[in-house]
Each structure stands twice: as structure tokens, then as C-alpha cells.
Amino acid sequence: MSSNYLSTHDLSERFRCTSRTLFRRMKRPRNPFPAPCMRHAGSCNLWDSEDVTAWEQRERACVRMQDDLSDGLDTASLARIEQHTAVEPQGTPA
């Protein structure tokens, strides 16, 4: 794991979204946002920058694939593709 961390505020600015949106993205079945590697009650959570970068690359790849394929595919076919690109949720860090 890298020693570069991103706070909730850093990520909200980077992706131009609220902290609530980040936590909603953690719950989605297709390419869920990584869980924070350090959680602090009443303080900011910290994410490993490498985990976030890997998620961002997967997200871009999924969007590109959907754009490339959506021209000739129906909704059921796209749903099957999304199912195959789903990532298993990560466990809670110790």
C-alpha cells in the first residue's frame, strides 16, 4: 500500500461530488468505489491514492466499453456486460 492518502475533501474536489456520493458509489455493484483504508469516527477518512487511481481507471474503461458497445447492443446485452465487469466488494480493513 502506498503512503499517499486522500481525504474525503480531496476526493470530493477531485470528482466534483459530495462525500455522500462517494459513499453511495462504494455500495454499487459495478465497480464500487474503494473503502477508506483508515476510518476515524468524527474525523476525516483516508483513502489510499493507488486504490482510488485503480478505481478511476476501471471506471473509465467501463464507460469506454459501454460507449463502444452501446451503439449496436440492446439493454439486456449491456446488462450482461456490466454483470461481467462487476468487482467483488472489498472487506473492511483491519
C-alpha positions in Angstrom: 0.0 0.0 0.0 1.3 3.5 -0.8 1.9 6.2 1.7 -0.1 8.8 -0.2 -3.5 9.3 1.2 -6.5 11.3 0.0 -9.1 12.7 2.4 -12.8 12.8 1.8 -12.5 16.5 1.0 -9.7 15.8 -1.5 -11.9 13.2 -3.3 -15.0 15.4 -3.3 -12.9 18.1 -5.1 -11.3 15.7 -7.4 -14.6 14.1 -8.6 -16.7 17.2 -8.1 -19.2 15.4 -5.9 -20.3 15.3 -2.3 -19.0 13.0 0.3 -22.4 11.3 0.3 -21.9 10.4 -3.4 -18.6 8.8 -2.6 -20.2 6.5 0.0 -23.1 5.7 -2.4 -20.5 4.7 -5.0 -19.0 2.3 -2.5 -22.3 0.4 -2.4 -22.9 0.0 -6.1 -22.4 -3.5 -7.6 -20.5 -2.5 -10.7 -17.0 -1.1 -9.9 -17.7 0.0 -6.4 -15.6 2.9 -5.1 -12.8 1.6 -2.7 -13.4 1.7 1.0 -11.3 4.1 3.1 -8.1 2.4 4.3 -8.3 4.5 7.5 -11.6 5.4 9.2 -11.8 7.8 12.0 -15.1 8.5 13.9 -15.7 12.2 14.0 -12.7 12.9 11.8 -11.8 12.6 8.1 -11.5 9.2 6.4 -8.4 8.5 4.3 -8.2 6.6 1.1 -5.1 5.0 -0.5 -4.3 7.0 -3.6 -3.3 3.9 -5.5 -6.7 2.3 -4.8 -8.5 5.4 -6.0 -6.4 5.6 -9.2 -7.1 1.9 -9.9 -10.9 2.5 -9.4 -10.7 5.6 -11.7 -9.0 3.6 -14.5 -11.6 0.8 -14.2 -14.4 3.4 -14.3 -13.0 5.0 -17.4 -12.6 1.6 -19.1 -16.2 0.6 -18.3 -17.5 3.9 -19.7 -15.4 3.5 -22.9 -16.6 -0.1 -23.3 -20.2 0.9 -22.9 -19.8 3.7 -25.3 -18.2 1.4 -27.9 -20.7 -1.3 -27.5 -23.9 0.6 -26.9 -24.4 1.6 -30.5 -25.3 -1.9 -31.6 -26.5 -3.6 -28.4 -29.8 -3.8 -26.6 -30.3 -3.2 -22.9 -30.2 -6.8 -21.9 -26.8 -7.3 -23.6 -25.4 -4.2 -21.8 -26.7 -5.6 -18.5 -24.8 -8.9 -19.1 -21.6 -6.9 -19.9 -22.0 -4.9 -16.7 -22.5 -8.1 -14.7 -19.2 -9.5 -16.0 -17.3 -6.3 -15.1 -18.7 -6.1 -11.6 -16.0 -6.2 -8.9 -16.4 -8.0 -5.6 -16.8 -5.6 -2.7 -13.7 -5.2 -0.6 -13.6 -6.3 3.0 -13.3 -3.9 5.9 -9.6 -3.0 6.6 -8.3 -4.4 9.9 
